[in-house]
Structure formats: C-alpha cells, structure tokens
Amino acid sequence: MRKWLKYILAALAIVLMAAIYRVWTPDIPHDVLAEKYATGASDFLDLPSGARAHFRMRGNFEGRTLVLLHGSNASLHTWEPWVDALETDFFIVTVDLPGHGLTGKTPNEDYTYNGMVTFVDEFVSTLNLHHFVLGGNSMGGGVTLAYALRYAEKLDGLVLVDAAGIAPSEDTKIKVDRPMAFKLAGHWYSDWILKNITPRSMVEEGLKKCFSDDTNVTERKIDLYWELARHPGNREATGKRFAWYREGRSSLLIDTITLPALILWGEDDRLIPVETGTLMHEKLVNSELITYPDVGHLPMEEISAISATAVRSFLAGLDAVQIDASEPGEGPN
C-alpha cells in the first residue's frame, strides 16, 4: 500500500510540475522588448535618481506642450492615436511611468502617487519643460491630479481621461467590474503567482473590460500588454502598487485645484464609473466635463478622433485665454 501511495504522490507531483511549466511566464529581457517596442520616436532618458525613462517626443515643437501619463498596467503606446491626431499643432510628450512599459523598475521602488509625481517632475525638469498641460488616464489621471496639487505653478491646464484620484461614487449606473489581475494583485498570497504566472488570457480578459466594443481588443494589442507586463520588475511593481491601494489610499483633496481642466469619460466605464467624473467636475472649480455614450475606460483609443477633437478645442481655448490676458487694455477716451 505504501509503495502504491509513493507512486501516486510521484505521479501527482509530475502532473503538478508539468502544469506549472505549461503556464510559467518568465520575464522578457529589456533588450528584447526594446527592440520590438522602442521604435520610431522612442528614446531613453537617464534621470538623476538613477531611473531610466522610456519616452517619446513628437509633434510641433513650436506648439503648446502636452505631457500624457498612461493608466495602470498600460504604457505610452495607449496615447499613439492622440499623438497621430494632434501632432500637427502640438508638441506631445509621452512616458512610461515607474513599473510600467520599458521604464520598468525604479531605484526607489516607490510606486505610490508620491513616487510617481517625483518621477514625473524629475522627468520634465530634466527635459527642461515649462508651462505645459498635463494629462492622464486612470492611474495616470490620479498622478496628474497629485502633480497639480504639488506643482500647480508649472502647469497651464489638465486633461483627465476616466481618471483615478478620488473615491468612486457608491451608487453607480454600471457596476464596477475590474480585471481579475487587479483583484489578485497586492495580496501576499497571490503576488508570487502573478509575478511568475501571467496567462495571456488574463491580459485579454482585462482589456475586454476596458472597452465597450471588444473589436478594439486585437491580437496585437493583447501581445503588447502581455509582453510589456513581463518587462523585468514590472510585475513586482504592480504588486507593490496594489498593496498600497489596499492599505487605504485616500482620495486626493482636489477642491483646491484652480487650473483649467478638461474631463473626458466613457459612460460604459466598468473600472471607474462615469459618476466619478461628475463628482470630479463638481470638485474642480474650473473644469469642463464631456461624457461619451457606448465608450469604456479608454476613450483615447476607442474613439480617438472624437476625443482628440475635444482636447484640441481645450488647448486652443487655453491659447485664446493667454492671448487675451497678454493684450493691453484700452485707456480712457
């Protein structure tokens, strides 16, 4: 009997090892990913802190500067449709945030809003960018708001796309349904698994929850997210970031922000419901809110031309305000 039990346990061990081997998804070396995804306008910038930022600068160098920050587990590639639509008139800078894309792990390993804001300011300061408009989607929107609270004097305006930063309303039209990876990340009992086992199907599931129309979730897009998630250090950073979320991340006190802000929101967003956008609009004293029916969490990808047109009008309005403010008033007759 004991002999058979040993055989059974050995067989089960072999089956278990084979199953783990089949789903094991190791990191992909930086150089391999950079050769595939650091294309076109991509460049790398070594920052004083020791971080190495992957970024792109495109567009009209004489136009207004727009710096864009992507969302959680995304990369600067999410902004490419907007860049294509706006580069004729504006100078657009996109960057992979710490623990994302080809920037990867940063020396201080601080993936909180505070750490992200410090990184962004170090990045724009190294590039010598001044008086720019800062925009962000989801997590990047939260970083945008946090940056505005610390460095308002450096900004001319904000573009917030289905942004994080404040707690969502409890009473929402569409129930929050976040990706499985978001639900698992940040727990001690699951982070080791996610760090080593990231099924492509999990990435596909997460992307489909970001869009209202599944046809936006192409095989190429799934591969992009899946492969960049496996950049060395990115999955570990995701666990640390979500652990911070779960420790009780508080809403940002955005009522004091007076910068002009454009808020864009997909009405079918299942990650951060549109009611959050309405609340954000109420709290920001100088904001405009535009919502889009039948659009999910990523309007800049799902309806790139329409949402980019709203950004173009907003940026043009900022220029008009500056021109009016710079014109001397007429004296008395």
Phi, psi and omega per residue, in radians:
M1 nan -0.799 3.136
R2 -1.096 -0.636 3.138
K3 -1.090 -0.778 3.125
W4 -1.157 -0.631 3.119
L5 -1.101 -0.684 3.102
K6 -1.099 -0.716 3.126
Y7 -1.111 -0.732 -3.128
I8 -1.129 -0.787 3.138
L9 -1.130 -0.671 3.110
A10 -1.128 -0.721 3.123
A11 -1.130 -0.734 3.111
L12 -1.112 -0.675 3.118
A13 -1.109 -0.706 3.128
I14 -1.139 -0.752 3.121
V15 -1.083 -0.755 3.140
L16 -1.103 -0.782 3.134
M17 -1.120 -0.673 3.121
A18 -1.139 -0.691 3.126
A19 -1.149 -0.743 3.122
I20 -1.124 -0.738 3.132
Y21 -1.052 -0.655 -3.087
R22 -1.191 -0.627 -3.072
V23 -1.733 -0.106 -3.099
W24 -1.088 2.240 -3.133
T25 -2.221 1.612 -3.101
P26 -1.235 2.916 3.029
D27 -1.037 2.671 3.024
I28 -1.834 2.240 -3.084
P29 -0.966 2.545 -3.123
H30 -0.946 -0.804 -3.069
D31 -1.084 -0.623 3.124
V32 -1.166 -0.785 3.134
L33 -1.196 -0.685 -3.128
A34 -1.113 -0.674 3.126
E35 -1.089 -0.562 -3.093
K36 -1.539 -0.667 -2.964
Y37 -1.998 -0.254 3.074
A38 -1.587 1.214 -3.036
T39 -1.963 3.017 3.071
G40 1.026 -2.089 -3.066
A41 -1.446 0.070 -3.095
S42 -1.060 2.497 3.069
D43 -2.642 2.949 3.104
F44 -2.176 2.471 -3.103
L45 -2.226 2.107 3.085
D46 -1.433 2.125 -3.087
L47 -1.680 2.736 -3.121
P48 -0.981 -0.520 -3.124
S49 -1.286 -0.202 -3.084
G50 1.801 -0.199 3.076
A51 -1.232 2.670 3.104
R52 -2.174 1.905 -3.011
A53 -1.601 2.292 2.977
H54 -1.582 2.235 -3.058
F55 -2.606 2.956 3.050
R56 -2.417 2.442 3.033
M57 -2.186 2.157 -3.128
R58 -2.512 2.839 3.014
G59 1.882 -2.763 -3.061
N60 -1.529 1.893 -3.081
F61 -1.145 -0.300 3.109
E62 -1.621 -0.089 3.139
G63 -1.539 3.049 3.108
R64 -1.084 2.499 -3.127
T65 -1.552 2.283 3.093
L66 -2.150 2.043 3.106
V67 -1.806 2.238 -3.024
L68 -2.099 2.344 -3.110
L69 -2.032 2.218 -3.087
H70 -1.366 3.060 -3.129
G71 -1.618 -3.077 -3.086
S72 -1.082 2.272 3.097
N73 1.136 0.295 3.068
A74 -1.858 -2.791 -3.128
S75 -2.747 3.110 3.141
L76 -1.079 -0.303 -3.128
H77 -1.100 -0.393 -3.113
T78 -1.123 -0.355 -3.093
W79 -1.641 -0.047 -3.062
E80 -0.984 -0.685 3.100
P81 -1.064 -0.683 3.098
W82 -1.193 -0.704 3.128
V83 -1.037 -0.793 3.124
D84 -1.042 -0.633 -3.079
A85 -1.415 -0.441 -2.976
L86 -1.987 -0.156 -2.964
E87 -1.170 -0.342 3.133
T88 -1.109 -0.638 -3.027
D89 -1.909 -0.341 -3.015
F90 -2.239 2.714 3.082
F91 -1.676 2.017 -2.967
I92 -2.036 2.246 3.134
V93 -2.071 2.195 3.068
T94 -2.132 2.630 -3.064
V95 -2.588 2.525 3.000
D96 -1.400 2.141 -3.128
L97 -1.287 2.871 -3.138
P98 -0.932 2.364 3.137
G99 1.333 0.302 -3.103
H100 -2.416 2.738 3.026
G101 0.879 -2.395 -3.101
L102 -1.652 -0.003 2.992
T103 -1.280 -0.780 3.067
G104 1.161 -2.692 -3.077
K105 -1.117 2.439 3.073
T106 -1.922 2.684 -3.041
P107 -0.985 -0.673 -3.095
N108 -1.437 -0.210 3.108
E109 0.906 0.597 3.109
D110 -1.769 1.833 -3.077
Y111 -1.913 0.377 3.027
T112 -1.433 3.054 3.047
Y113 -0.999 -0.698 -3.123
N114 -1.060 -0.795 3.123
G115 -1.142 -0.698 3.125
M116 -1.136 -0.743 3.139
V117 -1.100 -0.743 3.114
T118 -1.055 -0.746 3.110
F119 -1.090 -0.838 -3.105
V120 -1.076 -0.742 -3.121
D121 -1.195 -0.656 3.078
E122 -1.114 -0.692 3.137
F123 -1.125 -0.927 -3.095
V124 -1.188 -0.570 3.121
S125 -1.188 -0.688 3.115
T126 -1.141 -0.598 3.085
L127 -1.429 -0.096 3.131
N128 1.088 0.752 3.101
L129 -1.581 2.334 -3.141
H130 -2.331 2.590 3.050
H131 0.849 1.083 -3.131
F132 -1.961 2.899 3.015
V133 -1.690 2.300 -3.121
L134 -1.908 2.297 3.136
G135 -2.283 2.710 3.127
G136 -2.779 2.640 3.068
N137 -1.926 2.384 3.037
S138 0.950 -2.104 3.109
M139 -0.962 -0.709 3.112
G140 -1.090 -0.515 3.047
G141 -1.196 -0.679 3.065
G142 -1.110 -0.713 3.091
V143 -1.123 -0.668 3.108
T144 -1.047 -0.815 3.118
L145 -1.125 -0.724 3.129
A146 -1.128 -0.645 3.097
Y147 -1.143 -0.725 3.141
A148 -1.099 -0.593 3.118
L149 -1.200 -0.526 -3.102
R150 -1.668 -0.604 -3.008
Y151 -2.284 0.808 -3.105
A152 -0.989 -0.586 -3.076
E153 -1.157 -0.273 -3.124
K154 -1.601 -0.124 -3.001
L155 -1.958 2.651 3.024
D156 -1.879 -0.247 -3.137
G157 3.082 3.021 -3.106
L158 -2.265 2.517 2.987
V159 -2.165 2.022 -3.026
L160 -2.023 2.040 -3.050
V161 -2.014 1.855 -3.108
D162 0.782 0.962 -2.918
A163 -1.465 2.560 2.936
A164 -1.465 -3.090 3.074
G165 2.192 -0.552 3.056
I166 -2.271 2.721 -3.103
A167 -1.147 2.373 3.119
P168 -1.195 2.696 3.094
S169 -1.128 2.580 3.122
E170 -1.347 -0.573 -3.119
D171 -1.718 1.692 -3.077
T172 -2.128 2.628 -3.134
K173 -1.149 -0.708 -3.141
I174 -1.970 2.243 -3.112
K175 -1.177 2.398 3.092
V176 -1.115 2.267 -3.121
D177 -2.478 1.416 -3.057
R178 -1.375 2.752 3.135
P179 -1.023 2.666 -3.136
M180 -1.006 -0.690 -3.132
A181 -1.054 -0.644 3.117
F182 -1.175 -0.621 -3.127
K183 -1.232 -0.550 -3.078
L184 -1.536 -0.551 -3.043
A185 -1.157 2.539 3.077
G186 1.600 0.086 3.080
H187 -1.873 2.421 -3.115
W188 -1.057 -0.554 -3.039
Y189 -1.467 -0.172 -3.112
S190 -2.114 -0.293 -3.075
D191 -1.112 -0.656 3.131
W192 -1.100 -0.707 3.132
I193 -1.126 -0.846 -3.119
L194 -1.120 -0.500 -3.137
K195 -1.228 -0.412 -3.068
N196 -2.100 -0.317 -3.118
I197 -2.270 1.845 3.134
T198 -2.251 1.526 -3.102
P199 -1.069 2.483 3.079
R200 -1.049 -0.565 3.139
S201 -1.123 -0.544 3.107
M202 -1.192 -0.675 3.094
V203 -1.152 -0.747 3.116
E204 -1.067 -0.744 3.114
E205 -1.066 -0.745 -3.137
G206 -1.139 -0.726 -3.141
L207 -1.148 -0.672 -3.123
K208 -1.143 -0.454 3.081
K209 -1.382 -0.210 3.138
C210 -1.545 -0.312 -3.070
F211 -2.031 2.571 3.018
S212 -1.349 -0.563 -3.120
D213 -1.974 1.998 -3.070
D214 -1.117 -0.304 -3.130
T215 -1.146 -0.270 3.059
N216 -1.264 -0.319 -3.093
V217 -1.583 1.509 -3.117
T218 -1.529 2.859 3.100
E219 -1.065 -0.679 3.133
R220 -1.108 -0.708 -3.132
K221 -1.200 -0.695 3.095
I222 -1.051 -0.796 3.127
D223 -1.071 -0.714 3.126
L224 -1.005 -0.921 -3.119
Y225 -1.145 -0.738 -3.079
W226 -1.146 -0.764 -3.080
E227 -1.299 -0.719 3.125
L228 -1.202 -0.484 3.056
A229 -1.088 -0.432 -3.088
R230 -1.700 0.231 2.963
H231 -1.079 2.415 -3.122
P232 -0.879 2.187 3.089
G233 1.652 -0.306 -3.041
N234 -1.231 -0.728 -3.108
R235 -1.239 -0.616 3.054
E236 -1.117 -0.723 3.117
A237 -1.114 -0.655 3.106
T238 -1.057 -0.771 3.106
G239 -1.060 -0.750 3.132
K240 -1.166 -0.676 -3.131
R241 -1.161 -0.766 -3.133
F242 -1.271 -0.490 3.031
A243 -1.098 -0.688 3.075
W244 -1.126 -0.744 3.079
Y245 -0.957 -0.794 -3.030
R246 -1.329 -0.291 3.113
E247 -1.296 -0.119 3.098
G248 1.961 0.757 3.068
R249 -0.957 2.238 -3.088
S250 -1.674 2.785 3.105
S251 -1.174 2.521 3.077
L252 -1.279 2.516 3.140
L253 -1.516 1.384 -2.975
I254 -1.486 -0.052 -3.110
D255 -1.034 -0.403 -3.077
T256 -1.526 -0.092 -3.123
I257 -1.368 2.165 -3.113
T258 -1.957 0.004 3.139
L259 -1.115 2.571 3.016
P260 -1.054 2.344 -3.081
A261 -2.362 2.314 3.006
L262 -1.809 2.147 3.140
I263 -1.939 2.109 3.105
L264 -2.025 2.395 -3.069
W265 -2.570 2.382 3.003
G266 -1.448 2.222 -3.066
E267 -1.232 -0.286 3.108
D268 -1.746 0.292 -3.130
D269 -1.080 2.145 3.123
R270 -1.750 -0.081 3.130
L271 -1.685 -0.832 3.073
I272 -2.294 1.751 -3.000
P273 -1.031 2.693 -3.066
V274 -1.064 -0.456 3.095
E275 -1.051 -0.479 3.069
T276 -1.136 -0.661 3.082
G277 -1.111 -0.689 3.101
T278 -1.101 -0.755 3.118
L279 -1.126 -0.698 3.108
M280 -1.085 -0.726 3.121
H281 -1.083 -0.669 3.130
E282 -1.190 -0.603 -3.082
K283 -1.416 -0.590 3.141
L284 -1.460 2.131 -2.946
V285 -1.328 -0.231 -3.064
N286 -2.342 0.999 -3.008
S287 -2.163 2.760 3.033
E288 -2.177 2.324 -3.113
L289 -2.001 2.245 3.032
I290 -2.201 2.191 3.105
T291 -1.994 2.669 -3.064
Y292 -2.179 2.068 3.092
P293 -1.191 2.619 3.095
D294 1.040 0.581 3.104
V295 -2.297 2.480 -3.096
G296 -1.664 -2.434 -2.956
H297 -1.401 -0.239 -3.017
L298 -2.214 1.200 -3.129
P299 -1.018 -0.526 -3.116
M300 -1.185 -0.308 3.062
E301 -1.818 -0.688 -3.022
E302 -1.319 -0.674 3.088
I303 -2.332 1.129 -2.991
S304 -1.059 -0.772 -3.081
A305 -1.161 -0.758 -3.111
I306 -1.167 -0.829 -3.114
S307 -1.199 -0.608 3.103
A308 -1.155 -0.582 3.085
T309 -1.093 -0.685 3.095
A310 -1.114 -0.694 3.111
V311 -1.152 -0.732 3.126
R312 -1.021 -0.789 -3.138
S313 -1.127 -0.708 3.133
F314 -1.099 -0.825 -3.125
L315 -1.143 -0.674 3.093
A316 -1.119 -0.638 3.091
G317 -1.121 -0.648 3.081
L318 -1.112 -0.705 3.110
D319 -1.107 -0.707 -3.132
A320 -1.116 -0.707 3.127
V321 -1.109 -0.726 -3.140
Q322 -1.148 -0.700 3.132
I323 -1.101 -0.778 3.126
D324 -1.069 -0.715 -3.096
A325 -1.211 -0.475 -3.086
S326 -1.504 -0.275 -3.126
E327 -1.354 2.270 -3.132
P328 -1.197 2.512 3.111
G329 -1.304 2.745 3.140
E330 -1.351 2.455 3.127
G331 -1.367 3.058 -3.135
P332 -1.211 2.564 3.126
N333 -1.260 nan nan
